[in-house]
Structures are given as structure tokens and as C-alpha cells.
Amino acid sequence: MQKTESPTYLKAITIRDQSDIHSIKDDMKKNMILILRVTPLAQKDVEQLRKLVEELYAQAKNFNADIARLGEERIIVTPPGVKIWKPEYDLK
């Protein structure tokens, strides 16, 4: 009998306010690939967006996930085992 692996899902989410962080963390626990659109929150409250992104980075680190910006409007989060290629100049 062949063992089947569970699929990895990709989910796109628009972040509108701080309360969206809870469902994002749940999806991170489920090892989903997440594409997060931050424009609505950025237009509403840049400081709140900054805090949310810092929290996401910390959470990604806790889960051994990878996280990076996709241009100005999006952030991608990948589960352990999926790494995001980042150009040399982008690394800090």
C-alpha cells in the first residue's frame, strides 16, 4: 500500500486589520503557503501594519517558516522545508 502525503495548500489573504493575525497564525500551523496582501491595512494604519509584520516575522521564526516581501503590496510565508530565494542584496 502506498503512503500518500497530505498536500501543501497555498492561500491568499487580504489583511484588513490586526484581528486577521489569528487566522494567519492558524494557517501557519497548518503548514500552508500564504500570500498576504497588506495594502488595505497600509492605507489605513501604517504603524499597525509595522507591528503586525514584526509579529508575523517572529511567528515565522518560531515555526521555522520562511517569510519575505513580494513587492510593495504582498508578503509570502512558506512552511518549513520550503525556502524563499532572496537576492544577495536583499539579505541583511
N, CA, C and O atoms as CSV, one atom per row, in Angstrom:
chain,resi,resn,atom,element,x,y,z
A,1,MET,N,N,0.846,-1.188,0.000
A,1,MET,CA,C,0.000,0.000,0.000
A,1,MET,C,C,0.885,1.244,0.000
A,1,MET,O,O,1.850,1.318,0.761
A,2,GLN,N,N,0.573,2.191,-0.822
A,2,GLN,CA,C,1.389,3.391,-0.968
A,2,GLN,C,C,0.932,4.471,0.010
A,2,GLN,O,O,-0.258,4.752,0.146
A,3,LYS,N,N,1.908,5.061,0.680
A,3,LYS,CA,C,1.609,6.142,1.616
A,3,LYS,C,C,1.426,7.443,0.826
A,3,LYS,O,O,2.278,7.807,0.014
A,4,THR,N,N,0.321,8.133,1.066
A,4,THR,CA,C,0.095,9.402,0.383
A,4,THR,C,C,0.383,10.550,1.344
A,4,THR,O,O,-0.063,10.551,2.491
A,5,GLU,N,N,1.130,11.513,0.853
A,5,GLU,CA,C,1.422,12.688,1.660
A,5,GLU,C,C,0.267,13.665,1.571
A,5,GLU,O,O,-0.408,13.761,0.546
A,6,SER,N,N,0.047,14.389,2.658
A,6,SER,CA,C,-1.003,15.408,2.603
A,6,SER,C,C,-0.493,16.570,1.761
A,6,SER,O,O,0.692,16.900,1.814
A,7,PRO,N,N,-1.366,17.183,0.995
A,7,PRO,CA,C,-0.932,18.265,0.111
A,7,PRO,C,C,-0.581,19.525,0.897
A,7,PRO,O,O,-1.038,19.716,2.024
A,8,THR,N,N,0.230,20.372,0.292
A,8,THR,CA,C,0.515,21.693,0.837
A,8,THR,C,C,-0.381,22.675,0.107
A,8,THR,O,O,-0.391,22.730,-1.123
A,9,TYR,N,N,-1.128,23.446,0.871
A,9,TYR,CA,C,-2.053,24.398,0.267
A,9,TYR,C,C,-1.440,25.790,0.200
A,9,TYR,O,O,-0.641,26.173,1.054
A,10,LEU,N,N,-1.827,26.538,-0.828
A,10,LEU,CA,C,-1.466,27.935,-0.981
A,10,LEU,C,C,-2.739,28.744,-0.766
A,10,LEU,O,O,-3.784,28.446,-1.345
A,11,LYS,N,N,-2.638,29.773,0.075
A,11,LYS,CA,C,-3.814,30.575,0.401
A,11,LYS,C,C,-3.466,32.051,0.288
A,11,LYS,O,O,-2.436,32.485,0.803
A,12,ALA,N,N,-4.310,32.821,-0.376
A,12,ALA,CA,C,-4.139,34.266,-0.481
A,12,ALA,C,C,-5.089,34.932,0.511
A,12,ALA,O,O,-6.274,34.604,0.573
A,13,ILE,N,N,-4.548,35.875,1.287
A,13,ILE,CA,C,-5.319,36.552,2.327
A,13,ILE,C,C,-5.094,38.055,2.198
A,13,ILE,O,O,-3.967,38.504,1.989
A,14,THR,N,N,-6.161,38.822,2.323
A,14,THR,CA,C,-6.039,40.277,2.398
A,14,THR,C,C,-6.127,40.664,3.865
A,14,THR,O,O,-7.104,40.348,4.544
A,15,ILE,N,N,-5.091,41.354,4.350
A,15,ILE,CA,C,-5.057,41.788,5.745
A,15,ILE,C,C,-5.724,43.158,5.835
A,15,ILE,O,O,-5.273,44.128,5.226
A,16,ARG,N,N,-6.794,43.214,6.599
A,16,ARG,CA,C,-7.529,44.472,6.758
A,16,ARG,C,C,-7.307,45.106,8.120
A,16,ARG,O,O,-7.334,46.330,8.247
A,17,ASP,N,N,-7.083,44.273,9.156
A,17,ASP,CA,C,-6.783,44.814,10.483
A,17,ASP,C,C,-6.056,43.770,11.330
A,17,ASP,O,O,-5.832,42.638,10.899
A,18,GLN,N,N,-5.699,44.176,12.531
A,18,GLN,CA,C,-4.885,43.346,13.436
A,18,GLN,C,C,-5.535,41.998,13.743
A,18,GLN,O,O,-4.830,41.018,13.983
A,19,SER,N,N,-6.860,41.933,13.739
A,19,SER,CA,C,-7.554,40.686,14.092
A,19,SER,C,C,-7.278,39.564,13.085
A,19,SER,O,O,-7.472,38.392,13.407
A,20,ASP,N,N,-6.832,39.902,11.880
A,20,ASP,CA,C,-6.533,38.880,10.865
A,20,ASP,C,C,-5.331,38.023,11.250
A,20,ASP,O,O,-5.143,36.946,10.683
A,21,ILE,N,N,-4.512,38.475,12.203
A,21,ILE,CA,C,-3.295,37.750,12.581
A,21,ILE,C,C,-3.622,36.356,13.138
A,21,ILE,O,O,-2.841,35.421,12.957
A,22,HIS,N,N,-4.759,36.214,13.808
A,22,HIS,CA,C,-5.097,34.927,14.428
A,22,HIS,C,C,-5.303,33.834,13.383
A,22,HIS,O,O,-4.783,32.728,13.528
A,23,SER,N,N,-6.055,34.138,12.338
A,23,SER,CA,C,-6.282,33.129,11.294
A,23,SER,C,C,-4.987,32.856,10.521
A,23,SER,O,O,-4.756,31.735,10.070
A,24,ILE,N,N,-4.147,33.883,10.369
A,24,ILE,CA,C,-2.861,33.690,9.684
A,24,ILE,C,C,-1.982,32.733,10.485
A,24,ILE,O,O,-1.371,31.827,9.919
A,25,LYS,N,N,-1.920,32.931,11.795
A,25,LYS,CA,C,-1.125,32.030,12.652
A,25,LYS,C,C,-1.660,30.599,12.576
A,25,LYS,O,O,-0.881,29.647,12.532
A,26,ASP,N,N,-2.986,30.445,12.562
A,26,ASP,CA,C,-3.580,29.103,12.436
A,26,ASP,C,C,-3.162,28.458,11.117
A,26,ASP,O,O,-2.830,27.273,11.079
A,27,ASP,N,N,-3.178,29.237,10.038
A,27,ASP,CA,C,-2.777,28.708,8.732
A,27,ASP,C,C,-1.284,28.363,8.713
A,27,ASP,O,O,-0.881,27.404,8.054
A,28,MET,N,N,-0.465,29.135,9.429
A,28,MET,CA,C,0.966,28.819,9.523
A,28,MET,C,C,1.160,27.471,10.218
A,28,MET,O,O,2.014,26.679,9.819
A,29,LYS,N,N,0.370,27.219,11.250
A,29,LYS,CA,C,0.447,25.944,11.976
A,29,LYS,C,C,0.080,24.773,11.069
A,29,LYS,O,O,0.561,23.655,11.253
A,30,LYS,N,N,-0.788,25.050,10.076
A,30,LYS,CA,C,-1.222,24.008,9.135
A,30,LYS,C,C,-0.237,23.841,7.982
A,30,LYS,O,O,-0.509,23.103,7.035
A,31,ASN,N,N,0.922,24.533,8.059
A,31,ASN,CA,C,1.965,24.461,7.030
A,31,ASN,C,C,1.493,24.890,5.649
A,31,ASN,O,O,1.873,24.294,4.641
A,32,MET,N,N,0.673,25.916,5.608
A,32,MET,CA,C,0.211,26.464,4.331
A,32,MET,C,C,1.231,27.463,3.798
A,32,MET,O,O,1.996,28.056,4.558
A,33,ILE,N,N,1.227,27.637,2.488
A,33,ILE,CA,C,1.953,28.739,1.861
A,33,ILE,C,C,0.964,29.896,1.812
A,33,ILE,O,O,-0.137,29.753,1.282
A,34,LEU,N,N,1.357,31.046,2.365
A,34,LEU,CA,C,0.444,32.172,2.470
A,34,LEU,C,C,0.954,33.360,1.665
A,34,LEU,O,O,2.126,33.725,1.754
A,35,ILE,N,N,0.076,33.949,0.892
A,35,ILE,CA,C,0.379,35.204,0.212
A,35,ILE,C,C,-0.537,36.241,0.847
A,35,ILE,O,O,-1.760,36.176,0.718
A,36,LEU,N,N,0.077,37.197,1.533
A,36,LEU,CA,C,-0.668,38.171,2.322
A,36,LEU,C,C,-0.645,39.529,1.637
A,36,LEU,O,O,0.425,40.091,1.402
A,37,ARG,N,N,-1.801,40.046,1.323
A,37,ARG,CA,C,-1.911,41.373,0.708
A,37,ARG,C,C,-2.107,42.387,1.826
A,37,ARG,O,O,-3.071,42.301,2.587
A,38,VAL,N,N,-1.195,43.345,1.926
A,38,VAL,CA,C,-1.194,44.270,3.062
A,38,VAL,C,C,-1.692,45.673,2.721
A,38,VAL,O,O,-1.793,46.519,3.610
A,39,THR,N,N,-2.003,45.934,1.463
A,39,THR,CA,C,-2.371,47.286,1.029
A,39,THR,C,C,-3.521,47.913,1.830
A,39,THR,O,O,-3.388,49.066,2.243
A,40,PRO,N,N,-4.648,47.212,2.072
A,40,PRO,CA,C,-5.733,47.855,2.817
A,40,PRO,C,C,-5.306,48.341,4.211
A,40,PRO,O,O,-5.683,49.437,4.624
A,41,LEU,N,N,-4.532,47.540,4.926
A,41,LEU,CA,C,-4.069,47.953,6.244
A,41,LEU,C,C,-3.042,49.075,6.133
A,41,LEU,O,O,-3.035,49.989,6.958
A,42,ALA,N,N,-2.186,49.015,5.135
A,42,ALA,CA,C,-1.181,50.068,4.934
A,42,ALA,C,C,-1.849,51.412,4.681
A,42,ALA,O,O,-1.365,52.445,5.145
A,43,GLN,N,N,-2.950,51.403,3.954
A,43,GLN,CA,C,-3.665,52.647,3.663
A,43,GLN,C,C,-4.382,53.188,4.893
A,43,GLN,O,O,-4.614,54.390,5.017
A,44,LYS,N,N,-4.736,52.263,5.814
A,44,LYS,CA,C,-5.495,52.654,6.993
A,44,LYS,C,C,-4.584,53.079,8.154
A,44,LYS,O,O,-4.811,54.115,8.779
A,45,ASP,N,N,-3.530,52.251,8.443
A,45,ASP,CA,C,-2.699,52.492,9.628
A,45,ASP,C,C,-1.328,51.846,9.442
A,45,ASP,O,O,-1.166,50.647,9.670
A,46,VAL,N,N,-0.355,52.636,9.032
A,46,VAL,CA,C,0.989,52.128,8.742
A,46,VAL,C,C,1.656,51.567,10.001
A,46,VAL,O,O,2.346,50.549,9.936
A,47,GLU,N,N,1.453,52.223,11.138
A,47,GLU,CA,C,2.057,51.761,12.391
A,47,GLU,C,C,1.503,50.392,12.791
A,47,GLU,O,O,2.254,49.520,13.229
A,48,GLN,N,N,0.212,50.207,12.643
A,48,GLN,CA,C,-0.404,48.914,12.950
A,48,GLN,C,C,0.136,47.836,12.005
A,48,GLN,O,O,0.369,46.703,12.428
A,49,LEU,N,N,0.332,48.175,10.751
A,49,LEU,CA,C,0.897,47.243,9.789
A,49,LEU,C,C,2.311,46.846,10.187
A,49,LEU,O,O,2.666,45.670,10.120
A,50,ARG,N,N,3.128,47.823,10.603
A,50,ARG,CA,C,4.500,47.542,11.022
A,50,ARG,C,C,4.517,46.542,12.185
A,50,ARG,O,O,5.304,45.595,12.179
A,51,LYS,N,N,3.651,46.754,13.178
A,51,LYS,CA,C,3.573,45.845,14.336
A,51,LYS,C,C,3.134,44.451,13.904
A,51,LYS,O,O,3.674,43.448,14.372
A,52,LEU,N,N,2.156,44.397,13.010
A,52,LEU,CA,C,1.662,43.106,12.528
A,52,LEU,C,C,2.756,42.343,11.781
A,52,LEU,O,O,2.906,41.134,11.959
A,53,VAL,N,N,3.514,43.046,10.950
A,53,VAL,CA,C,4.592,42.395,10.192
A,53,VAL,C,C,5.676,41.892,11.140
A,53,VAL,O,O,6.201,40.794,10.949
A,54,GLU,N,N,6.018,42.677,12.156
A,54,GLU,CA,C,7.010,42.219,13.145
A,54,GLU,C,C,6.532,40.956,13.845
A,54,GLU,O,O,7.316,40.035,14.075
A,55,GLU,N,N,5.249,40.911,14.185
A,55,GLU,CA,C,4.669,39.729,14.826
A,55,GLU,C,C,4.708,38.521,13.880
A,55,GLU,O,O,4.996,37.403,14.304
A,56,LEU,N,N,4.417,38.757,12.607
A,56,LEU,CA,C,4.475,37.673,11.622
A,56,LEU,C,C,5.887,37.121,11.471
A,56,LEU,O,O,6.078,35.907,11.394
A,57,TYR,N,N,6.883,38.017,11.430
A,57,TYR,CA,C,8.276,37.565,11.326
A,57,TYR,C,C,8.658,36.710,12.525
A,57,TYR,O,O,9.292,35.668,12.365
A,58,ALA,N,N,8.276,37.144,13.730
A,58,ALA,CA,C,8.579,36.378,14.943
A,58,ALA,C,C,7.895,35.016,14.911
A,58,ALA,O,O,8.500,34.001,15.255
A,59,GLN,N,N,6.637,35.003,14.498
A,59,GLN,CA,C,5.879,33.755,14.419
A,59,GLN,C,C,6.490,32.813,13.380
A,59,GLN,O,O,6.601,31.612,13.625
A,60,ALA,N,N,6.883,33.344,12.236
A,60,ALA,CA,C,7.510,32.531,11.196
A,60,ALA,C,C,8.790,31.895,11.734
A,60,ALA,O,O,9.062,30.722,11.477
A,61,LYS,N,N,9.561,32.659,12.469
A,61,LYS,CA,C,10.796,32.137,13.047
A,61,LYS,C,C,10.491,30.992,14.021
A,61,LYS,O,O,11.189,29.978,14.031
A,62,ASN,N,N,9.448,31.158,14.837
A,62,ASN,CA,C,9.048,30.109,15.794
A,62,ASN,C,C,8.658,28.812,15.090
A,62,ASN,O,O,8.917,27.725,15.606
A,63,PHE,N,N,8.040,28.919,13.920
A,63,PHE,CA,C,7.587,27.741,13.172
A,63,PHE,C,C,8.631,27.230,12.180
A,63,PHE,O,O,8.363,26.291,11.430
A,64,ASN,N,N,9.822,27.843,12.170
A,64,ASN,CA,C,10.842,27.524,11.161
A,64,ASN,C,C,10.316,27.755,9.749
A,64,ASN,O,O,10.719,27.074,8.805
A,65,ALA,N,N,9.423,28.710,9.618
A,65,ALA,CA,C,8.871,29.082,8.311
A,65,ALA,C,C,9.781,30.140,7.695
A,65,ALA,O,O,10.658,30.679,8.370
A,66,ASP,N,N,9.573,30.431,6.427
A,66,ASP,CA,C,10.319,31.487,5.753
A,66,ASP,C,C,9.326,32.582,5.384
A,66,ASP,O,O,8.159,32.307,5.106
A,67,ILE,N,N,9.799,33.822,5.382
A,67,ILE,CA,C,8.917,34.952,5.123
A,67,ILE,C,C,9.690,36.008,4.339
A,67,ILE,O,O,10.868,36.248,4.602
A,68,ALA,N,N,9.019,36.635,3.378
A,68,ALA,CA,C,9.675,37.669,2.568
A,68,ALA,C,C,8.609,38.563,1.939
A,68,ALA,O,O,7.438,38.197,1.845
A,69,ARG,N,N,9.049,39.740,1.513
A,69,ARG,CA,C,8.168,40.652,0.786
A,69,ARG,C,C,8.086,40.234,-0.670
A,69,ARG,O,O,9.057,39.754,-1.254
A,70,LEU,N,N,6.916,40.423,-1.238
A,70,LEU,CA,C,6.711,40.277,-2.680
A,70,LEU,C,C,6.315,41.663,-3.175
A,70,LEU,O,O,5.127,41.977,-3.254
A,71,GLY,N,N,7.279,42.475,-3.502
A,71,GLY,CA,C,6.983,43.833,-3.931
A,71,GLY,C,C,6.482,44.688,-2.781
A,71,GLY,O,O,6.787,44.420,-1.619
A,72,GLU,N,N,5.719,45.711,-3.106
A,72,GLU,CA,C,5.249,46.657,-2.102
A,72,GLU,C,C,3.957,46.212,-1.410
A,72,GLU,O,O,3.665,46.658,-0.300
A,73,GLU,N,N,3.188,45.342,-2.053
A,73,GLU,CA,C,1.841,45.057,-1.562
A,73,GLU,C,C,1.664,43.710,-0.886
A,73,GLU,O,O,0.639,43.477,-0.245
A,74,ARG,N,N,2.640,42.813,-1.013
A,74,ARG,CA,C,2.410,41.454,-0.532
A,74,ARG,C,C,3.585,40.904,0.271
A,74,ARG,O,O,4.731,41.332,0.130
A,75,ILE,N,N,3.245,39.929,1.124
A,75,ILE,CA,C,4.226,39.176,1.902
A,75,ILE,C,C,3.925,37.710,1.646
A,75,ILE,O,O,2.762,37.315,1.563
A,76,ILE,N,N,4.973,36.901,1.520
A,76,ILE,CA,C,4.780,35.462,1.364
A,76,ILE,C,C,5.365,34.758,2.584
A,76,ILE,O,O,6.432,35.123,3.080
A,77,VAL,N,N,4.649,33.746,3.055
A,77,VAL,CA,C,5.100,32.918,4.169
A,77,VAL,C,C,5.062,31.475,3.685
A,77,VAL,O,O,4.048,31.012,3.164
A,78,THR,N,N,6.175,30.768,3.862
A,78,THR,CA,C,6.232,29.368,3.439
A,78,THR,C,C,6.530,28.480,4.643
A,78,THR,O,O,7.199,28.911,5.582
A,79,PRO,N,N,6.036,27.243,4.621
A,79,PRO,CA,C,6.256,26.330,5.748
A,79,PRO,C,C,7.690,25.807,5.770
A,79,PRO,O,O,8.439,25.994,4.811
A,80,PRO,N,N,8.071,25.149,6.873
A,80,PRO,CA,C,9.405,24.532,6.925
A,80,PRO,C,C,9.596,23.609,5.722
A,80,PRO,O,O,8.668,22.908,5.317
A,81,GLY,N,N,10.776,23.611,5.167
A,81,GLY,CA,C,11.057,22.771,4.008
A,81,GLY,C,C,10.862,23.495,2.684
A,81,GLY,O,O,11.298,23.006,1.642
A,82,VAL,N,N,10.209,24.661,2.712
A,82,VAL,CA,C,10.046,25.475,1.508
A,82,VAL,C,C,10.746,26.798,1.783
A,82,VAL,O,O,10.312,27.566,2.642
A,83,LYS,N,N,11.807,27.061,1.072
A,83,LYS,CA,C,12.588,28.276,1.295
A,83,LYS,C,C,12.365,29.262,0.159
A,83,LYS,O,O,12.134,28.873,-0.985
A,84,ILE,N,N,12.436,30.530,0.492
A,84,ILE,CA,C,12.250,31.610,-0.474
A,84,ILE,C,C,13.626,32.090,-0.906
A,84,ILE,O,O,14.454,32.450,-0.069
A,85,TRP,N,N,13.872,32.094,-2.219
A,85,TRP,CA,C,15.129,32.614,-2.722
A,85,TRP,C,C,15.118,34.119,-2.593
A,85,TRP,O,O,14.184,34.794,-3.027
A,86,LYS,N,N,16.195,34.642,-1.976
A,86,LYS,CA,C,16.310,36.085,-1.794
A,86,LYS,C,C,17.626,36.516,-2.405
A,86,LYS,O,O,18.665,35.931,-2.097
A,87,PRO,N,N,17.610,37.530,-3.268
A,87,PRO,CA,C,18.854,38.002,-3.865
A,87,PRO,C,C,19.831,38.463,-2.773
A,87,PRO,O,O,19.413,38.887,-1.695
A,88,GLU,N,N,21.115,38.376,-3.061
A,88,GLU,CA,C,22.152,38.743,-2.090
A,88,GLU,C,C,21.936,40.129,-1.508
A,88,GLU,O,O,22.074,40.323,-0.300
A,89,TYR,N,N,21.598,41.098,-2.355
A,89,TYR,CA,C,21.446,42.472,-1.882
A,89,TYR,C,C,20.251,42.646,-0.947
A,89,TYR,O,O,20.161,43.642,-0.229
A,90,ASP,N,N,19.333,41.677,-0.956
A,90,ASP,CA,C,18.129,41.769,-0.134
A,90,ASP,C,C,18.378,41.249,1.272
A,90,ASP,O,O,17.588,41.529,2.174
A,91,LEU,N,N,19.447,40.506,1.481
A,91,LEU,CA,C,19.722,39.919,2.784
A,91,LEU,C,C,20.343,40.940,3.711
A,91,LEU,O,O,21.146,41.776,3.296
A,92,LYS,N,N,19.965,40.859,4.959
A,92,LYS,CA,C,20.518,41.797,5.942
A,92,LYS,C,C,21.092,41.048,7.106
A,92,LYS,O,O,21.607,41.661,8.041
